[in-house]
Amino acid sequence: MLETVPLSALVEQEVREAVARYETALAADDLAELDELFAPGAETIRADPAGVLVSHAAISAYRRGRGGAPARTITSLHVRVHAPGVATAMAETLRPDGTRGLQTQVWEKGPQGWQIRVAHVSSTPPPPAVDVLAREDAATWRVTGTPLVVATGSGPLDGVRLAVKDLVAVAGHPVGAGNPVVLAESLPVPAHAPVLARLLAAGAEVRGIARTDELAYSLSGTNVHSGSPVNPWGPGLVVGGSTSGPASAVARGTADVGVGTDTAGSIRVPASYCGLHGLRPTHGVVPLDGVLPLAPSFDTLGWLTRDAGLLHRVAALLLPAAAAATTELVLAEDLLALADAPVARALADAAAGLAAATGLPLSAGQLTTAAERERWFTAFRAVQGAEAWAAHGDWITAHPGVLGPGVAQRFADGAAVAPEQLAAAREVVAEGRAA
C-alpha cells in the first residue's frame, strides 16, 4: 500500500526550494530572478531597519540601486504552512563578519509559482570584544583614520573605503613593507602613488594602510612581527598573502576595496582564501609608480572587493580600453584539469554562462603541456628571486636577522641565482610572453 505525503509537507518542501532559489539569486545579484520572486503589484512590501518599501516597483528600484547584498549563509530555516498557497519562512542568517540576521517572508503561490508578498529583514552586528578586536585590528592595519585620507574629488567611487597595502605610497606616511625596521628607517612620502591619486579623485577615501607579508615575499598572509590578520570565515584560517591586511579588512567589512600588489598570486591567493573577488591586471597595464617593488618583471597592482560590481567600477577607472574586441572564449582544459573537481565544474559552468550571455563561441583547447608549465615555473622562480634580491639585497645584507625565516630563505635563494641561470630564465620568460 502506498503511503501518501501530507499536503503541508509538500508545500513546505516547495517553499524551502523557493527560499533556496531566492538566496542563490540574492548572492548573484540576479535582478531579473529577484524581480520574478517578488509578487507583482502595489500590495507587496519589504521592510528593514531603514524603512518600508511598498509595491513591487519600489522594491525592484531599491535592488537596482544598492549594488548587491552582503554575502551570507542561512543557519536555520523554519517554514509554517497556513494554507495550500500561503506559507511563512523565517531564516536566521550569518555574514562573514559575524553579523547575524533574521529574515521573515510570506510566500504566496500563484500562476507564476511561489512568490514573496511580504518580507522583513533585520540584522545584529556581533558584540564587540575590545581586546580581541584591538589585536585583530593591529594584525590587519598599520594605521587607520576616519578616514585616514579624504577623497579629493567626486565620481563613481564616492564613499568607497580603501585599505591600501603597505607598499603603496600614501602622502604624509612612510612605507613600512611589513617590517618594523623598514618602517623605522623610512621617511613620509611626499605624494600619493598615481593610482591611489586616481582613486581618491573618483571619490574614494583611504580607511587605512593595511598590513602585508614582509616585503611582499610570501603567500601565507602571516607576519612574524605584526601577526596574522583575521580571516572571518573561521578561527585559525589564514587570509593568504601577501596582500593580507587589505584582504582581511575587505572580508571583515571594514573596507570596501583592498588596493594591493600581485607578483605571483598576492591578490588572487587572499581573494580565494577570503571569498573575495580579486583582479591581477595584465603586467604593465596599471602603473607602479610609488609602489615598492619585489620583482619588476612580474609586479602588478590589483584590487579586491566583496562584490563583482565594485570590482568592475574600479577596473573601469584604472584599466585602459581593450585594444581589440573579444571574439571567442576558450576553456583551457589542460589547466582546468589541475583544479579540484568542484572548482573545475564551477568554472566550466561560469564559462558556459558567459558564452550564453555574450553570444561568443566557447571552445575547449589545450594551451600548455606539463613540461612547458614546469619550464616556465622554474624560469619564473629564478627571475623573481634574482630581481627580489636586486631590489632589496643591499638592505637585507646591512640588516642581518630582521626578516622572518621563510622570507629570509626566499631572498637567500634569490641571491644564489647565477648570472647565466638568470639570462637563460629571462629567455624562457620572453618566449612564453611572445607565444
C-alpha positions in Angstrom: 0.0 0.0 0.0 1.4 3.4 -1.0 1.8 6.0 1.7 0.6 9.5 0.9 2.7 12.5 1.9 0.7 15.2 3.8 -0.1 18.3 1.7 1.5 20.6 4.2 4.8 18.6 3.9 4.7 19.0 0.1 4.0 22.8 0.4 6.8 23.2 3.0 9.3 21.5 0.6 8.2 23.8 -2.3 8.7 26.8 -0.1 12.1 25.7 1.1 13.1 25.3 -2.6 11.8 28.7 -3.3 13.8 30.2 -0.5 16.9 28.5 -1.8 16.2 29.9 -5.2 15.9 33.4 -3.7 19.2 33.0 -1.8 21.0 32.0 -4.9 19.6 34.9 -6.8 20.5 37.3 -4.0 24.1 36.1 -3.8 24.5 36.5 -7.6 22.6 39.9 -7.6 20.4 38.4 -10.3 17.9 41.2 -10.6 15.7 39.5 -13.1 15.3 36.5 -10.9 14.7 38.6 -7.8 12.0 40.5 -9.7 10.3 37.3 -10.6 10.4 36.0 -7.0 8.6 39.0 -5.6 4.8 39.1 -6.2 3.7 41.9 -8.6 1.5 44.7 -7.6 1.1 47.5 -5.1 0.4 45.3 -2.1 3.9 43.7 -2.0 6.0 45.2 0.8 9.6 44.8 2.1 10.9 46.3 5.3 14.2 46.6 7.1 15.6 49.0 9.8 15.9 51.8 7.2 12.2 51.8 6.3 9.4 50.2 4.4 9.2 49.8 0.6 5.6 49.5 -0.8 5.0 47.9 -4.2 6.9 45.6 -6.4 8.2 48.6 -8.4 9.7 50.3 -5.3 11.4 47.1 -4.2 12.8 46.5 -7.7 14.2 50.0 -7.9 15.8 49.7 -4.5 17.6 46.5 -5.5 18.9 48.1 -8.7 20.4 51.0 -6.7 22.1 49.2 -3.9 24.7 47.3 -5.9 24.2 43.8 -4.4 23.7 42.4 -0.9 26.3 41.4 1.6 27.3 37.7 1.5 25.5 35.5 4.0 24.5 31.9 4.7 21.3 30.6 6.2 22.0 28.9 9.6 18.4 27.8 10.2 15.1 27.9 8.3 11.6 27.5 9.7 8.6 27.1 7.4 4.9 27.3 8.6 2.1 26.5 6.1 -1.1 28.4 6.6 -3.0 27.2 3.5 -2.1 25.3 0.4 -1.0 28.5 -1.3 0.3 30.6 1.7 3.3 30.0 3.9 5.8 31.9 6.1 9.5 31.3 6.0 11.7 32.5 8.8 15.5 32.3 8.3 18.4 33.0 10.6 21.5 34.2 8.6 25.2 34.8 9.2 27.6 37.1 7.4 31.3 36.5 7.2 31.9 39.4 9.6 29.8 37.8 12.2 26.7 39.9 11.7 23.6 37.8 12.4 20.3 38.5 10.7 16.7 37.4 10.7 14.6 37.3 7.5 10.8 36.7 7.5 9.0 36.2 4.2 5.3 35.5 3.5 5.1 33.4 0.3 2.1 33.0 -1.9 1.6 30.6 -4.7 0.0 31.9 -7.9 0.2 31.4 -11.7 4.0 32.2 -11.6 4.7 29.8 -8.8 5.8 30.7 -5.3 6.4 34.5 -4.8 7.2 36.7 -1.9 4.3 39.0 -0.8 5.7 40.4 2.4 9.4 40.5 3.6 11.2 41.8 6.6 14.9 41.8 7.1 16.9 42.8 10.3 20.5 42.3 11.4 22.5 42.5 14.6 26.3 43.2 14.5 28.4 40.8 16.5 29.0 42.1 20.1 32.3 44.0 20.4 35.2 42.2 22.1 37.5 45.1 22.7 40.8 43.3 23.5 40.4 40.8 20.7 39.3 43.5 18.3 42.3 45.5 19.1 44.6 42.6 18.4 42.7 41.8 15.2 43.0 45.4 14.0 46.7 45.6 14.8 47.3 42.5 12.7 45.2 43.9 9.8 46.0 47.6 9.9 49.3 49.5 10.3 47.5 52.8 10.7 43.8 53.9 10.3 41.7 57.1 10.4 38.1 58.2 10.0 39.2 58.4 7.2 43.0 58.5 7.1 42.9 60.3 3.8 39.8 62.1 2.4 38.6 62.0 -1.1 40.0 64.7 -3.4 37.1 64.6 -5.9 33.7 63.0 -6.6 32.8 60.3 -9.0 32.0 56.6 -9.4 33.7 55.7 -6.1 32.0 58.2 -3.8 32.1 56.8 -0.2 34.2 53.8 -1.1 36.7 53.0 1.7 40.2 51.8 0.7 42.5 49.5 2.5 45.9 50.3 1.0 48.7 47.7 1.2 51.8 48.9 3.0 53.8 49.1 -0.2 51.8 51.8 -1.9 52.7 55.4 -1.3 50.2 57.4 0.8 51.2 61.0 1.1 52.5 62.0 4.5 53.1 58.4 5.6 56.2 56.2 5.4 56.1 52.9 3.6 56.8 50.0 6.0 56.6 47.0 3.7 55.6 44.7 6.6 58.8 45.1 8.5 59.3 47.3 11.6 62.9 48.2 10.7 61.9 49.3 7.2 59.2 51.4 8.8 61.5 53.0 11.3 64.1 53.9 8.7 61.5 55.3 6.1 60.5 58.9 5.8 57.0 60.1 5.0 56.4 60.1 1.2 55.6 63.5 -0.3 52.9 62.3 -2.7 50.4 59.6 -3.3 51.1 56.8 -5.8 49.4 57.9 -9.1 47.0 55.0 -8.9 45.9 56.0 -5.4 45.5 59.6 -6.5 43.1 58.5 -9.3 41.0 56.5 -6.8 40.8 59.5 -4.4 39.9 61.8 -7.3 37.0 59.4 -8.1 35.5 59.8 -4.7 37.2 57.0 -2.7 38.8 57.6 0.7 41.6 55.8 2.5 40.4 54.0 5.6 43.9 53.0 6.4 47.3 51.5 5.5 47.0 47.7 5.8 49.5 45.0 6.6 51.5 43.0 4.2 53.7 40.0 4.4 57.3 41.1 4.7 58.5 42.9 1.5 55.6 41.1 -0.2 57.6 37.9 -0.5 55.1 35.3 0.9 51.7 33.9 0.0 50.7 32.8 3.5 49.4 36.0 4.9 51.4 35.6 8.1 53.9 38.1 9.6 56.3 37.3 12.5 56.2 41.0 13.5 52.6 42.0 13.3 50.8 38.7 13.5 48.3 37.1 11.2 45.2 39.1 10.0 41.9 37.6 10.8 40.0 35.5 8.2 36.4 36.0 9.2 35.4 32.6 7.6 36.7 30.7 10.5 39.0 30.7 13.6 42.6 29.8 12.8 42.3 30.2 9.0 45.0 32.2 7.3 44.0 35.0 4.9 46.7 34.4 2.3 49.2 36.9 1.1 51.0 39.0 0.5 48.0 41.4 0.3 46.9 40.1 3.6 45.8 43.2 5.5 43.6 44.5 2.7 42.0 41.1 2.2 41.2 40.8 5.9 39.8 44.3 6.0 37.6 43.8 3.0 36.4 40.4 4.1 35.5 41.8 7.5 33.7 44.7 6.1 36.0 47.5 7.5 37.0 48.5 4.0 35.3 48.1 0.6 38.3 47.9 -1.7 41.7 46.4 -1.0 44.5 48.0 -3.0 47.5 45.7 -3.3 50.1 44.1 -5.5 50.3 40.7 -7.2 53.7 39.3 -8.3 52.9 35.6 -8.0 49.4 35.4 -6.6 49.4 38.1 -3.9 46.0 39.3 -4.9 44.5 36.1 -6.1 45.5 33.9 -3.2 44.0 36.0 -0.4 40.9 36.6 -2.6 40.4 32.8 -2.8 41.1 32.3 0.9 38.7 35.0 2.0 35.8 34.5 -0.5 36.5 37.8 -2.3 36.7 39.0 -5.9 40.3 39.8 -6.8 41.9 41.0 -10.1 45.6 40.9 -11.2 45.6 43.0 -14.3 48.0 42.2 -17.2 51.5 43.1 -16.4 52.4 46.7 -17.2 48.8 47.9 -17.7 48.4 49.7 -14.4 51.4 52.0 -13.5 53.5 51.0 -10.5 55.0 54.5 -9.7 55.1 55.0 -6.0 54.8 51.2 -5.3 57.7 49.4 -3.6 58.9 46.7 -6.0 59.5 43.0 -5.4 60.2 41.6 -8.9 59.5 44.3 -11.6 59.2 41.7 -14.4 56.1 40.4 -12.7 54.8 43.0 -10.3 51.3 44.3 -10.9 48.9 46.5 -8.9 45.4 45.0 -8.4 42.4 45.1 -6.1 40.0 43.0 -4.0 36.3 43.6 -3.3 33.3 41.7 -1.8 31.2 42.1 -4.9 31.9 42.0 -8.6 30.1 45.2 -9.4 32.6 47.3 -7.3 35.5 45.3 -8.8 34.2 46.4 -12.2 33.8 50.0 -11.2 37.5 50.2 -10.1 38.5 48.4 -13.3 36.6 50.9 -15.5 38.6 53.6 -13.8 42.1 52.1 -13.8 42.2 49.9 -16.9 42.6 51.2 -20.5 40.0 50.3 -23.1 40.6 47.0 -24.7 42.8 47.1 -27.8 40.5 44.6 -29.6 37.1 43.2 -29.1 36.8 39.7 -27.7 35.6 37.3 -30.4 36.0 33.9 -28.8 36.0 32.2 -25.4 38.5 29.3 -24.9 38.3 26.9 -21.9 41.8 25.7 -21.2 41.1 22.0 -20.4 44.8 21.3 -19.5 44.7 23.9 -16.8 41.2 23.1 -15.7 42.3 19.5 -15.1 44.7 20.8 -12.4 41.8 22.2 -10.3 39.7 20.2 -7.8 36.6 18.7 -9.4 34.0 21.2 -7.8 36.2 24.2 -8.8 36.5 22.8 -12.4 32.8 22.3 -12.7 32.0 25.8 -11.4 34.5 27.4 -13.8 33.1 25.4 -16.7 29.6 26.4 -15.8 30.6 30.0 -15.5 32.3 29.9 -18.9 29.1 28.4 -20.4 27.0 31.1 -18.8 29.3 33.8 -20.0 29.1 32.4 -23.6 25.3 32.4 -23.4 25.2 35.9 -22.0 27.6 37.4 -24.6 26.8 35.2 -27.6 30.5 34.5 -28.0 31.5 31.0 -29.2 33.0 28.8 -26.5 35.6 26.1 -27.4 37.9 23.8 -25.4 41.6 23.9 -26.0 44.9 22.5 -24.8 47.1 25.5 -24.2 50.1 24.0 -22.5 51.9 20.8 -21.6 53.1 19.7 -18.2 56.7 20.0 -19.4 56.1 23.6 -20.6 54.5 24.6 -17.3 57.4 23.2 -15.3 59.9 25.0 -17.5 58.0 28.3 -17.2 57.7 28.0 -13.5 61.4 27.2 -13.0 62.2 30.3 -15.1 59.7 32.4 -13.2 61.2 31.5 -9.8 64.7 32.3 -11.0 63.8 35.7 -12.4 61.6 36.6 -9.4 64.2 35.6 -6.9 67.0 37.4 -8.6 65.0 40.6 -9.1 63.8 40.5 -5.4 67.4 40.2 -4.3 68.4 43.1 -6.7 65.7 45.2 -5.2 66.3 44.5 -1.5 69.6 42.6 -1.2 71.7 45.5 -0.1 69.3 46.4 2.7 69.0 42.8 3.8 72.7 42.4 3.9 73.0 45.5 6.1 70.3 44.3 8.4 71.0 40.6 9.2 68.3 38.7 11.1 65.5 41.2 10.7 63.4 39.0 8.4 61.2 36.1 9.3 62.8 32.7 8.5 60.6 31.8 5.5 61.0 35.2 3.8 64.8 35.3 4.6 65.2 31.9 2.9 63.4 33.1 -0.2 65.7 36.1 -0.5 68.7 33.8 0.1 67.6 31.6 -2.8 67.3 34.6 -5.0 70.8 35.7 -4.1 72.1 32.3 -5.3 70.8 32.6 -8.8 73.8 32.7 -11.1 74.0 35.3 -13.9 73.9 32.6 -16.6 70.9 31.0 -15.0 69.2 34.3 -14.9 69.9 35.0 -18.5 68.5 31.7 -19.6 65.5 32.1 -17.4 64.8 35.5 -18.9 64.8 34.0 -22.4 62.2 31.4 -21.3 60.0 34.2 -19.9 60.3 36.2 -23.1 59.4 33.2 -25.2 56.4 32.5 -23.0 55.1 36.0 -23.3 55.6 36.1 -27.0 53.7 32.8 -27.5 
